[in-house]
């Protein structure tokens, strides 16, 4: 006789990244149950020790991933206003690690200073239009709006309660008033206004919608040629179930009960395959990450195990 497993994975319903809606209504929204769940969390969204503390911690990981991709894509990004620096002070940023030089050496100090100056020039010269899909209470939206390379950031969500929390927190910082706005609107309706963006972010939201492929199609249609799509979601694996639901929700209770639905998780291989079948975009990178209680988020793990981030570039025809 075999012992019963301590943890039994829930049954997985028929779910596919390619599933499409068969009715004429909105296809990019979330279910009423999902919206009701997040509405209950609205009041504590900006409490860094409250219901969304895991998202607050994850935001650093998100921004690191975005900046790493931007550094590698700056020349081809629309509205980056990229141009090679014409200044010449006799120092060249070397194509190898500065750690090879002593910490107090002049060439190391000058090279670091030059690199920082050029990076700041690049960032401050850009005028990027950014859309944050499923922005929630605005944790990521506010960070993006504070960056020197963004001209305007728009956050959209379908929960009035959560957007109310986002609007209230936005008003506490005068810097955000002119650069950041929020709208209660479905993604597909933005196309009716002929809106186009340089960067679109969709972090931790695909696992909360019934038709992820429809959401992705609409997002790509709103992205300018050469623009970047950033997203993150969760693999449908035992490790993911154990960390996000069993431990996160049931045991440690660091994540509100009912936040995740295992059957809605999307494997990195499934998402990558969906993009690779298209002729209008390319996957640039994906990075695995895992939340370790008592330690925090750790990046660089296997992309097909737990949570993961992905960047995609829309092709220039």
Secondary structure as the mmCIF struct_conf table of DSSP 4:
data_model
#
loop_
_struct_conf.conf_type_id
_struct_conf.id
_struct_conf.beg_label_comp_id
_struct_conf.beg_label_asym_id
_struct_conf.beg_label_seq_id
_struct_conf.end_label_comp_id
_struct_conf.end_label_asym_id
_struct_conf.end_label_seq_id
HELX_LH_PP_P HELX_LH_PP_P1 UNK A 2 UNK A 5
BEND BEND1 UNK A 6 UNK A 7
HELX_LH_PP_P HELX_LH_PP_P2 UNK A 9 UNK A 13
BEND BEND2 UNK A 14 UNK A 14
TURN_TY1_P TURN_TY1_P1 UNK A 17 UNK A 18
BEND BEND3 UNK A 23 UNK A 25
BEND BEND4 UNK A 27 UNK A 28
STRN STRN1 UNK A 30 UNK A 30
HELX_RH_AL_P HELX_RH_AL_P1 UNK A 32 UNK A 41
HELX_RH_3T_P HELX_RH_3T_P1 UNK A 42 UNK A 44
TURN_TY1_P TURN_TY1_P2 UNK A 45 UNK A 46
TURN_TY1_P TURN_TY1_P3 UNK A 48 UNK A 49
BEND BEND5 UNK A 50 UNK A 50
TURN_TY1_P TURN_TY1_P4 UNK A 51 UNK A 52
HELX_RH_AL_P HELX_RH_AL_P2 UNK A 53 UNK A 73
HELX_RH_3T_P HELX_RH_3T_P2 UNK A 74 UNK A 76
BEND BEND6 UNK A 77 UNK A 77
TURN_TY1_P TURN_TY1_P5 UNK A 78 UNK A 79
BEND BEND7 UNK A 90 UNK A 90
BEND BEND8 UNK A 95 UNK A 96
HELX_RH_3T_P HELX_RH_3T_P3 UNK A 98 UNK A 100
BEND BEND9 UNK A 101 UNK A 101
TURN_TY1_P TURN_TY1_P6 UNK A 103 UNK A 104
HELX_RH_AL_P HELX_RH_AL_P3 UNK A 106 UNK A 125
STRN STRN2 UNK A 128 UNK A 133
TURN_TY1_P TURN_TY1_P7 UNK A 134 UNK A 134
TURN_TY1_P TURN_TY1_P8 UNK A 136 UNK A 137
BEND BEND10 UNK A 138 UNK A 138
HELX_RH_AL_P HELX_RH_AL_P4 UNK A 139 UNK A 145
TURN_TY1_P TURN_TY1_P9 UNK A 146 UNK A 146
BEND BEND11 UNK A 147 UNK A 147
TURN_TY1_P TURN_TY1_P10 UNK A 148 UNK A 149
STRN STRN3 UNK A 150 UNK A 157
BEND BEND12 UNK A 158 UNK A 158
HELX_RH_AL_P HELX_RH_AL_P5 UNK A 160 UNK A 170
TURN_TY1_P TURN_TY1_P11 UNK A 171 UNK A 172
HELX_RH_AL_P HELX_RH_AL_P6 UNK A 174 UNK A 177
TURN_TY1_P TURN_TY1_P12 UNK A 178 UNK A 179
STRN STRN4 UNK A 180 UNK A 184
HELX_RH_AL_P HELX_RH_AL_P7 UNK A 187 UNK A 190
HELX_RH_3T_P HELX_RH_3T_P4 UNK A 191 UNK A 193
TURN_TY1_P TURN_TY1_P13 UNK A 194 UNK A 194
STRN STRN5 UNK A 197 UNK A 203
TURN_TY1_P TURN_TY1_P14 UNK A 204 UNK A 204
HELX_RH_3T_P HELX_RH_3T_P5 UNK A 206 UNK A 208
STRN STRN6 UNK A 209 UNK A 209
BEND BEND13 UNK A 210 UNK A 210
HELX_RH_AL_P HELX_RH_AL_P8 UNK A 212 UNK A 221
TURN_TY1_P TURN_TY1_P15 UNK A 222 UNK A 222
STRN STRN7 UNK A 223 UNK A 234
BEND BEND14 UNK A 237 UNK A 237
HELX_RH_AL_P HELX_RH_AL_P9 UNK A 238 UNK A 240
HELX_RH_PI_P HELX_RH_PI_P1 UNK A 241 UNK A 251
BEND BEND15 UNK A 252 UNK A 252
BEND BEND16 UNK A 255 UNK A 255
TURN_TY1_P TURN_TY1_P16 UNK A 257 UNK A 258
BEND BEND17 UNK A 259 UNK A 259
HELX_RH_3T_P HELX_RH_3T_P6 UNK A 262 UNK A 264
HELX_RH_AL_P HELX_RH_AL_P10 UNK A 268 UNK A 276
TURN_TY1_P TURN_TY1_P17 UNK A 277 UNK A 277
BEND BEND18 UNK A 279 UNK A 280
STRN STRN8 UNK A 281 UNK A 292
TURN_TY1_P TURN_TY1_P18 UNK A 293 UNK A 295
STRN STRN9 UNK A 296 UNK A 301
TURN_TY1_P TURN_TY1_P19 UNK A 303 UNK A 305
BEND BEND19 UNK A 306 UNK A 306
STRN STRN10 UNK A 307 UNK A 314
HELX_LH_PP_P HELX_LH_PP_P3 UNK A 315 UNK A 316
#
